[in-house]
Structure formats: structure tokens, C-alpha cells
Amino acid sequence: MASFKPVSVKDCPPEDFIKAYAAHLKSNDKIHLPTWVDIVKTGVFKQLSPYDEDWYFVRAAALCRRLYIRPGLGVGHFETTFGGRQRRRGAAPEIHAKAAGGLIRHILRNLESVGLLEQDPKGGRRLTASGQRDMDLIAGRVPVSLPEM
């Protein structure tokens, strides 16, 4: 079937857009990786650091996409969203554990210094006009195919 050109981030499949936007952030050279990026865990429930070398950019792209869809989210919401199941509790059942808040805060501050995000007066963060325009341009390049009927 024919494919259509997405107009905004909401028109793209999330995994395709996040992959494309992460590649854009990596090629931009504005976001600087911290020295500890290869040894840090993304949450207390994880045993190892991520295997993907570009996980920092993927997480930054996922945060930007969430803020595009719903502005005004803060670090606490992202801790819950990117959290997971905490195992290794003996005989007790698994529970939900939050993601590393310092890591999320570092990514958000890094995106603020680049000019993609800003503080929301009501609380949390939101995209700037240039950040939204940048994301819409990337969304226009993502190929989307319509399902066949």
C-alpha cells in the first residue's frame, strides 16, 4: 500500500521516531556524553549497564517524545515511566521500582543546555519552539506505511 508523510511526532510509530531522533541527536554533536555513561545503571532494579552504546541518545529521544505528547512532565513522572520490575526479593513477590532519577535529570538538563527544553512555569519541563520544530522535521523523514485493508 502507499505510504503517507507524517506531519508531526504523533503520526509516527514511537519506535521508528525514537530511533531516528536518537540518530539525529548523536550526529548533532551538541549533546555531550558524561564520562560515566558506560558504567552507570539505569535503575536500581537493573544488574548491568545497558549494552547499547547509544542508549543515552535513545533515552533522550524518548524523553523528548514524551514531552512533545504531554508537556509539563517532571523527573518523578519519568522515574515511574522508565522504571521496571524489581526482582531478587527472596520469596516476596516482584514490585515496581523507579528508574534512576539523577540520570533522567542529567539528560533533561543536557537537553535544556542545547535549547530543546525549558522549564515549565506550572512545573516540569516542556519543549521549546525550536525543539518542537526540530522533532517535526525528523518526524517528516520517518517512513510510515499504512496497513493494508
ChimeraX attribute file (.defattr): number of C-alpha atoms within 10 A of each C-alpha:
attribute: neighborCount
match mode: 1-to-1
recipient: residues
	/A:1	8
	/A:2	8
	/A:3	10
	/A:4	13
	/A:5	14
	/A:6	19
	/A:7	14
	/A:8	16
	/A:9	21
	/A:10	14
	/A:11	16
	/A:12	20
	/A:13	15
	/A:14	14
	/A:15	11
	/A:16	14
	/A:17	25
	/A:18	25
	/A:19	15
	/A:20	19
	/A:21	25
	/A:22	21
	/A:23	15
	/A:24	16
	/A:25	17
	/A:26	17
	/A:27	10
	/A:28	9
	/A:29	9
	/A:30	13
	/A:31	17
	/A:32	12
	/A:33	15
	/A:34	10
	/A:35	8
	/A:36	8
	/A:37	16
	/A:38	16
	/A:39	10
	/A:40	13
	/A:41	17
	/A:42	25
	/A:43	21
	/A:44	15
	/A:45	19
	/A:46	16
	/A:47	9
	/A:48	12
	/A:49	14
	/A:50	16
	/A:51	8
	/A:52	9
	/A:53	10
	/A:54	15
	/A:55	16
	/A:56	24
	/A:57	21
	/A:58	21
	/A:59	18
	/A:60	22
	/A:61	24
	/A:62	20
	/A:63	19
	/A:64	25
	/A:65	21
	/A:66	16
	/A:67	19
	/A:68	20
	/A:69	12
	/A:70	12
	/A:71	16
	/A:72	19
	/A:73	17
	/A:74	18
	/A:75	18
	/A:76	15
	/A:77	14
	/A:78	18
	/A:79	21
	/A:80	15
	/A:81	11
	/A:82	18
	/A:83	20
	/A:84	18
	/A:85	13
	/A:86	16
	/A:87	14
	/A:88	10
	/A:89	9
	/A:90	7
	/A:91	6
	/A:92	8
	/A:93	9
	/A:94	13
	/A:95	12
	/A:96	12
	/A:97	18
	/A:98	21
	/A:99	23
	/A:100	21
	/A:101	19
	/A:102	13
	/A:103	19
	/A:104	22
	/A:105	16
	/A:106	13
	/A:107	22
	/A:108	22
	/A:109	17
	/A:110	18
	/A:111	23
	/A:112	18
	/A:113	13
	/A:114	14
	/A:115	15
	/A:116	21
	/A:117	22
	/A:118	20
	/A:119	16
	/A:120	15
	/A:121	9
	/A:122	8
	/A:123	11
	/A:124	16
	/A:125	22
	/A:126	25
	/A:127	25
	/A:128	17
	/A:129	13
	/A:130	12
	/A:131	20
	/A:132	20
	/A:133	14
	/A:134	14
	/A:135	23
	/A:136	18
	/A:137	16
	/A:138	19
	/A:139	25
	/A:140	18
	/A:141	14
	/A:142	21
	/A:143	14
	/A:144	18
	/A:145	13
	/A:146	9
	/A:147	8
	/A:148	6
	/A:149	4
